[in-house]
């Protein structure tokens, strides 16, 4: 498992935007698909909402990559 720290300087970032921003998904369409198919975990729970607000302290996992959100 690979853990990447991703810094944001806003209150939150939407799930699909985070996956693109972090480079885990190449396109918004790819992000939408993996989220809708239940392949993304938000703080350990399956998340199928692509507009889910991800904040500092949250963890998002897709495959063997976990994104830990930190303040930029």
Buried (B, 14 or more C-beta within 10 A) or exposed (E): EEEEEBEBEEEBBBBBBBBBBBEBBEEEEBBBBBBEEEBBBBEEEEBEEBEBEBEBEBBBBBEEBBBBBEEE
